[in-house]
Amino acid sequence: MIAAMIRFSVKAFDAVGWHAVLADLADQSLPQAWSYGAAKVATGLWRVERGILENDSATVGAAQVLIRDLPGGLPGGGPKGEVEFYCE
């Protein structure tokens, strides 16, 4: 059995570009929507990174990752729980 090499790349998207990526994928959820990430960023507590998962240059998934710093200005991570990757 040969394992596939899937690469995650953070990209600079605008809302139109992000919606286009999600539209090409079979499964979507509210936490991956541009408006969800924008609402979190608007609180001033979160920042967002968006990226795609590629297999041989073909987009097979996308992820919007929310990042929040820890108290005291320490670098933090995402929300509690898993980071969701939606792949076809």
MIZA-810273 format. One line per field, with one value per atom (N, C-alpha, C, O): residue number from 0; residue in three letters; x, y, z. Coordinates in steps of 0.2 Angstrom, whole numbers, plus 2048, in hexadecimal, padded with zeros to 3 digits. Example, Ala and Ser with C-alpha at 12.3 -4.5 7.8 and 13.67 -1.06 7.14 Angstrom:
nr: c(0|0|0|0|1|1|1|1) .
rest: c(Ala|Ala|Ala|Ala|Ser|Ser|Ser|Ser) .
east: c(842|83E|842|847|840|844|840|843) .
north: c(7E4|7EA|7F0|7EF|7F5|7FB|800|806) .
up: c(827|827|827|82A|823|824|827|828) .
//
This chain:
nr: c(0|0|0|0|1|1|1|1|2|2|2|2|3|3|3|3|4|4|4|4|5|5|5|5|6|6|6|6|7|7|7|7|8|8|8|8|9|9|9|9|10|10|10|10|11|11|11|11|12|12|12|12|13|13|13|13|14|14|14|14|15|15|15|15|16|16|16|16|17|17|17|17|18|18|18|18|19|19|19|19|20|20|20|20|21|21|21|21|22|22|22|22|23|23|23|23|24|24|24|24|25|25|25|25|26|26|26|26|27|27|27|27|28|28|28|28|29|29|29|29|30|30|30|30|31|31|31|31|32|32|32|32|33|33|33|33|34|34|34|34|35|35|35|35|36|36|36|36|37|37|37|37|38|38|38|38|39|39|39|39|40|40|40|40|41|41|41|41|42|42|42|42|43|43|43|43|44|44|44|44|45|45|45|45|46|46|46|46|47|47|47|47|48|48|48|48|49|49|49|49|50|50|50|50|51|51|51|51|52|52|52|52|53|53|53|53|54|54|54|54|55|55|55|55|56|56|56|56|57|57|57|57|58|58|58|58|59|59|59|59|60|60|60|60|61|61|61|61|62|62|62|62|63|63|63|63|64|64|64|64|65|65|65|65|66|66|66|66|67|67|67|67|68|68|68|68|69|69|69|69|70|70|70|70|71|71|71|71|72|72|72|72|73|73|73|73|74|74|74|74|75|75|75|75|76|76|76|76|77|77|77|77|78|78|78|78|79|79|79|79|80|80|80|80|81|81|81|81|82|82|82|82|83|83|83|83|84|84|84|84|85|85|85|85|86|86|86|86|87|87|87|87) .
rest: c(Met|Met|Met|Met|Ile|Ile|Ile|Ile|Ala|Ala|Ala|Ala|Ala|Ala|Ala|Ala|Met|Met|Met|Met|Ile|Ile|Ile|Ile|Arg|Arg|Arg|Arg|Phe|Phe|Phe|Phe|Ser|Ser|Ser|Ser|Val|Val|Val|Val|Lys|Lys|Lys|Lys|Ala|Ala|Ala|Ala|Phe|Phe|Phe|Phe|Asp|Asp|Asp|Asp|Ala|Ala|Ala|Ala|Val|Val|Val|Val|Gly|Gly|Gly|Gly|Trp|Trp|Trp|Trp|His|His|His|His|Ala|Ala|Ala|Ala|Val|Val|Val|Val|Leu|Leu|Leu|Leu|Ala|Ala|Ala|Ala|Asp|Asp|Asp|Asp|Leu|Leu|Leu|Leu|Ala|Ala|Ala|Ala|Asp|Asp|Asp|Asp|Gln|Gln|Gln|Gln|Ser|Ser|Ser|Ser|Leu|Leu|Leu|Leu|Pro|Pro|Pro|Pro|Gln|Gln|Gln|Gln|Ala|Ala|Ala|Ala|Trp|Trp|Trp|Trp|Ser|Ser|Ser|Ser|Tyr|Tyr|Tyr|Tyr|Gly|Gly|Gly|Gly|Ala|Ala|Ala|Ala|Ala|Ala|Ala|Ala|Lys|Lys|Lys|Lys|Val|Val|Val|Val|Ala|Ala|Ala|Ala|Thr|Thr|Thr|Thr|Gly|Gly|Gly|Gly|Leu|Leu|Leu|Leu|Trp|Trp|Trp|Trp|Arg|Arg|Arg|Arg|Val|Val|Val|Val|Glu|Glu|Glu|Glu|Arg|Arg|Arg|Arg|Gly|Gly|Gly|Gly|Ile|Ile|Ile|Ile|Leu|Leu|Leu|Leu|Glu|Glu|Glu|Glu|Asn|Asn|Asn|Asn|Asp|Asp|Asp|Asp|Ser|Ser|Ser|Ser|Ala|Ala|Ala|Ala|Thr|Thr|Thr|Thr|Val|Val|Val|Val|Gly|Gly|Gly|Gly|Ala|Ala|Ala|Ala|Ala|Ala|Ala|Ala|Gln|Gln|Gln|Gln|Val|Val|Val|Val|Leu|Leu|Leu|Leu|Ile|Ile|Ile|Ile|Arg|Arg|Arg|Arg|Asp|Asp|Asp|Asp|Leu|Leu|Leu|Leu|Pro|Pro|Pro|Pro|Gly|Gly|Gly|Gly|Gly|Gly|Gly|Gly|Leu|Leu|Leu|Leu|Pro|Pro|Pro|Pro|Gly|Gly|Gly|Gly|Gly|Gly|Gly|Gly|Gly|Gly|Gly|Gly|Pro|Pro|Pro|Pro|Lys|Lys|Lys|Lys|Gly|Gly|Gly|Gly|Glu|Glu|Glu|Glu|Val|Val|Val|Val|Glu|Glu|Glu|Glu|Phe|Phe|Phe|Phe|Tyr|Tyr|Tyr|Tyr|Cys|Cys|Cys|Cys|Glu|Glu|Glu|Glu) .
east: c(804|800|804|809|803|807|802|7FD|806|802|802|807|7FD|7FD|800|7FF|804|807|802|801|7FF|7FB|7FE|800|7FE|802|7FD|7F8|7FE|7FA|7FE|803|7FB|7FE|7FA|7F4|7FC|7F9|7F9|7FE|7F3|7F3|7EF|7EC|7F1|7ED|7E7|7E7|7E1|7DB|7D7|7D8|7D3|7CE|7C7|7C7|7C2|7BB|7B9|7B7|7BA|7B8|7BC|7B9|7C2|7C7|7C5|7C5|7C4|7C3|7BC|7BC|7B7|7B1|7B1|7AE|7B6|7B7|7BA|7B8|7BF|7C2|7BD|7BC|7B9|7B4|7AF|7AC|7AD|7A7|7A9|7A5|7B0|7B2|7B3|7B4|7B2|7B2|7AB|7A6|7AB|7A4|7A2|79C|7A6|7A3|7A5|7AB|7A1|7A2|79F|79A|7A2|79E|79F|7A3|79B|79B|7A2|7A4|7A5|7AC|7B1|7B6|7B0|7B4|7B2|7B6|7AC|7AA|7AE|7B0|7AF|7B3|7AF|7B3|7A9|7A5|7A6|7A6|7A7|7A8|7AF|7B0|7B4|7BB|7BB|7BE|7B8|7B7|7B4|7B6|7AF|7AC|7B0|7B0|7B4|7B9|7BE|7C0|7C1|7C6|7C3|7C7|7BD|7BA|7BA|7B9|7BA|7BA|7C1|7C1|7C6|7CD|7D1|7D6|7CE|7D1|7D4|7D8|7D2|7D4|7D7|7D6|7DB|7DE|7DD|7DC|7DD|7DB|7E0|7E3|7E1|7E6|7E1|7DE|7E2|7DE|7E3|7E8|7E2|7E6|7E3|7DD|7E6|7E4|7E8|7EE|7E5|7E8|7E9|7E4|7EF|7F0|7F3|7F7|7F1|7F4|7F6|7F1|7FC|7FF|7FC|7F9|7FC|7FA|7F2|7EF|7EE|7E7|7E4|7E7|7E0|7DD|7D8|7D3|7DA|7D6|7D2|7CE|7D4|7D0|7D2|7D7|7CF|7D1|7D0|7CC|7D3|7D2|7D3|7D7|7CE|7CF|7D1|7CD|7D6|7D9|7D9|7DB|7D5|7D5|7DA|7DB|7DD|7E3|7E2|7E0|7E3|7E2|7E8|7EA|7EB|7F0|7EE|7E9|7F3|7F2|7F2|7F5|7EF|7F0|7F7|7FC|7F9|800|804|80A|800|803|807|80B|806|80A|807|800|80B|808|803|805|7FD|7F9|7F7|7FB|7F2|7F0|7E9|7E6|7E6|7DF|7DA|7DC|7D4|7CF|7CF|7D3|7CC|7CD|7C9|7C4|7CC|7C9|7CE|7D3|7CB|7CF|7CE|7C9|7D3|7D3|7D0|7D2|7CB|7C7|7CA|7CB|7CC|7CE|7C9|7C7|7C6|7C1|7C4|7C6|7C4|7C8|7C3|7BE|7C3|7BF|7C2|7BF) .
north: c(7FA|800|806|807|80B|811|817|818|81A|81F|826|827|82A|830|835|835|83A|83F|845|848|847|84D|853|852|859|85E|864|865|867|86D|873|874|878|87E|884|884|888|88E|893|894|896|89A|8A1|8A1|8A6|8AC|8AD|8AD|8AC|8AC|8B2|8B5|8B4|8B9|8B5|8AF|8B8|8B5|8B1|8AB|8B4|8B1|8AB|8A5|8AB|8A5|8A0|89A|8A1|89C|899|892|89C|899|895|890|897|893|88C|887|88C|886|881|87C|884|880|87D|878|881|87F|879|875|878|872|86C|866|86C|867|864|868|85E|85A|85C|85D|85C|85D|864|866|868|86E|86F|86B|873|875|87C|87F|87E|885|888|88D|884|887|888|88B|885|886|88C|88E|88F|895|89B|89C|89F|8A5|8AA|8AD|8AA|8AE|8AC|8B0|8A6|8A3|8A6|8A8|8A5|8A7|8AF|8B1|8B2|8BA|8BC|8C1|8B9|8BA|8B9|8BD|8B4|8B2|8B8|8BA|8B9|8BF|8C5|8C9|8C7|8CD|8CE|8D4|8C9|8C9|8CC|8CE|8CC|8CE|8C9|8CA|8C3|8BE|8B8|8B4|8B8|8B2|8B5|8BB|8B1|8B2|8AC|8A6|8AC|8A6|8A5|8AA|89F|89D|898|894|899|894|891|894|88B|887|881|880|87E|879|873|873|86D|866|864|864|862|861|85A|858|856|84F|850|850|850|850|857|856|85C|863|863|868|85E|85E|860|85D|865|867|861|860|85E|859|85B|857|861|863|86A|86D|86D|874|874|871|879|87A|881|885|884|88A|889|886|88B|88A|891|896|891|896|896|891|89B|89C|8A1|8A7|89F|8A4|8A4|89F|8AA|8AA|8A9|8AA|8A6|8A5|8AB|8B0|8AB|8B1|8B3|8AF|8B9|8BC|8BC|8BD|8BC|8BD|8B7|8B7|8B1|8AB|8A8|8A9|8A6|8A3|89D|899|89D|898|893|894|890|88B|88C|891|887|887|886|885|885|884|87D|879|87B|875|870|872|86A|865|864|867|861|85F|865|869|865|86A|865|860|868|864|865|86B|85F|860|85C|856|85F|85C|85A|85E|854|851|84D|84A|84D|849|842|83E) .
up: c(800|800|800|804|7FC|7FB|7FF|7FD|804|807|803|800|803|800|804|80A|801|804|804|7FE|809|809|80D|812|80A|80C|80E|80A|814|816|815|817|811|810|812|810|816|818|812|80F|810|80B|80D|812|809|80A|806|800|809|805|807|80C|802|803|804|803|806|807|800|801|7FB|7F4|7F3|7F1|7F4|7F3|7F7|7F5|7FE|803|801|802|7FF|7FE|7F7|7F7|7F3|7ED|7EF|7EC|7F3|7F5|7F9|7F7|7FD|801|7FC|7FD|7F7|7F3|7EF|7ED|7EE|7EA|7EE|7EC|7F5|7FA|7FB|7FC|7FD|7FE|805|805|80A|811|813|812|816|819|820|821|824|82A|82C|829|830|832|835|833|839|83B|836|837|830|82A|826|821|827|823|824|82A|81F|820|825|829|825|82A|831|836|832|839|83B|841|837|839|83A|83E|835|836|83C|83F|83E|845|84B|84F|84B|850|850|856|84A|84A|84D|850|84B|84D|855|857|859|860|862|868|85E|860|864|866|865|869|865|867|85E|85A|854|852|851|84A|846|849|840|83C|836|833|835|82F|82B|82E|825|820|81B|819|81A|815|812|813|80D|80A|80B|80C|80A|80A|802|7FF|800|7F9|7F9|7FD|7F4|7F2|7EB|7E7|7EA|7E3|7DF|7DA|7E2|7E0|7DF|7DD|7E1|7E1|7E8|7ED|7E9|7EF|7F1|7EE|7F7|7FA|800|803|803|809|80B|807|810|812|819|81C|81D|824|826|823|82A|82D|834|838|836|83D|841|83F|847|84B|850|853|851|856|85B|859|862|867|86B|86D|86D|872|879|87B|87D|884|888|885|88E|892|893|893|894|895|88E|88E|889|882|880|87B|883|881|87A|87A|876|870|871|875|86E|86F|86A|864|86A|865|863|865|860|85E|864|86A|862|867|86A|867|870|873|86E|86A|86D|869|862|862|85E|858|852|852|84E|848|843|842|83F|83B|834|831|830|829|825|827|820|81C|815|811|814|80E|80A|80D|804|800|7FF|7FC) .
//
